[in-house]
Amino acid sequence: MHPNPAPADYPIHPLIRDRWSPRAISPQPVEREKLLACLEAARWAPSSYNEQPWRYVVVTSDTPERLAEAQSVLVEGNAWAKRAPVLVCSAAKLTLTRNGQPNRHAMHDVGAASLNFFLEAFHQGLVAHEMAGFDVEKAREVFHIPDGFEPAAMIALGYQDDPAVLPPERAVQEIAPRKRRPLTELVFEEDWEQPIS
């Protein structure tokens, strides 16, 4: 696996530091046990009222015709993901099961579950890349997502491949050092106008 560790300013767990989202994904099939481990990790994520509003539609290279349909929802800029042997569509249940009221934390909770999925994927020797670039309405149709659920993201899952399999501009991105905004732009202490020291 081509490493690309985060240049963290403070010590963090290696699983978090070293996990990243490559685009160079091999078409090599993913073992069912590893896929199920990723989904099991997602299942155990925290959620508001323990609603567990996440849903995942998983399509693998075991059914090539269905995988081609799943690939059809991706925008052109995510054509690289068509090499992935697994595509997943995440969705959020928009109302609370207990009372039918809107669940304003649904997308947050889907994100938490998906992060568990990504961390377990990395632990299993896989890579996962989440994409916002997909046709939401086409995803509803292709995956038969019912009313009351909102497609959240597409996820490409597989084994990492050589960056040379990507178009040149994507290959450059693949090996570039990772960057994040500093904590002082993201975190405030006691008041929005007071960046953390």
N, C-alpha and C positions, 0 to 999 in steps of 0.2 A: 504494500500500500504506500502510495506517495504521501509522505507526511507533510502537514502544513499547520503546525501548532500555532495557537493564538499567542501573540506576544503580550501576555497578561501582565498588568502592572502590579498585581498582588497574587500570591500563590492560590491556585484553584485546583480542583481535582483533575488529574490527567484525562479522565474520560470527557470532561467538559472542555478542557484546554485543547485536546487533540482532535475532537470530533469536528468535522467540517462538511461542507456540501459540494463535493466535486460534481462536475458535469460529465467527466469521462467515465462512462459506465459500460462494463462489459456485457454482452448478451448472454454470458454464461448463466444457466438457470440457478435460481436460489433454492436451496433445500427447503422443503416444506417445514421442517422443524424450526429452522431459523426464522422463516416468515412468521410462523405461529408465535415464536418467542417475542418478536417485535410487537405483534398485535396484543399479546398477553401483557406486555409492559404498558402499552397504551391503556389497556383495560383498568390498570391499577393506578391511574392518575387521579389526583384530587379534583373535585368539582363542587360547585356551589350546591348546597342541599343534597350532595351525593347524587345529583341528577344523571350524571354520566351522559351528557347530550351528544357525545361524539358517535358517529357512524362511519364506517369505512367500507367502500366497495373495492375489492381486490381483484385484479385481473393479471394473470401470469402467462408466460410463453407456453404453458401447457395447452392453451386454447388460442392459437395464433390469430384466428379470425376475430375473436373477441378482443384480443390485444390490439389489433389494428383499429377496431372501433374505438377503443379507449384512447389510442394515440390520436384519433381524429379530433378530439376535443382540444388538443394542445394548439397554442398559437405558433406561428412560424418561428419565432425567436426561441422556442423550446423544442425545436426539431431534434436537437441532440438527445433528448429524453426517449426518442423512439428506439434507441439501442437497448434501453433498460428491459430486463426480462420480467419486471413487475411494475405495474402502474397501479396507484391507489388513489381513489377520490375520497377525500374526507368531507364530511357534511355535519351540520349542527342542527339539532332539534331546537326549534325556536321558542317553544313554550314549555312551561314546567308541567311535568306529569301529575304532580300532586294537586294542582288547581287550575291548569290551563292558562295561567297568566304568562305574559312574555318573560322569557329568560334572558335578561340583558347580559348575562355572563356566559352565554352559550359559546360564542366564538372564542372567548378567553379559555374556556375549559377544553374546547377542541384543540387549541394550541398547546395546552398543558399535556394532553394525551399524546399529541403528535411529537412533542419533545421527548417524552418517554420512549416512543417508537424509535426516534432518531438515535437516542443514546443506546438503546438496546441493539439497534442495527450496527452501530459502530462497535459495540462490545462483541457482536457476532462476526466481526470481520467484514461487514457490509458497509455500503454507503447509501445515504438517502438524501434526496434533494427535493425540497418543497417548492412548488411553483404556483404563483398567482396568475400566470399567463395561460389562461384556458378560457374557452367559451362556456360561460356558466349555463346558459340556456341549453346548449347542446349537451352539456354534461347531465343536466336534468333528464334529457330525453334518452341519451345513450345508457345511462346507469339506472333509469327508471326511479329517480329520486322523487318521493311523494311530496305533496303539499305539506307545509309545516316544517320542512327541512331545507336548509340553505347550503349549497355546495360551498366549501371553504377553500380547498386547495387540491392540487394534484401532487402526488409524491412519486418520484422515480426511485426504485430500490434495486440494488444489485451489487456486484463486485466492482471495485475500482479498476479502471483500465488506464492505459497510457494516454497522457494528454494529446499525443499525436493523432488520436482518432477524431479529435475535434477540429472544426474549422480554425484557421490560424488565429483569428481574434479571440476565440474562446480558449484556445490553448494557452495564449498569453495570460488570460485571466486565471486560468487553472493553476499556474505556477507563481502568480504574483503573491507577495506577502499579504496576509490578512490584515484588515484594518477595522477599527471600531472608533466611534466618538469617545472622547475621554469622559470619565465619570462626572466631571464638573459640568458637562453639557446635559447629562442624563438624570442626575440625582440632585435633589435639593434638600437642604437641612433646615427643618422647621418652617420654611416659607419658600414659595416658588422662586422668589427673587434672590435666594441665598444658596448658591451652588455649594455642594458638600466640600469640606476642606480635606 
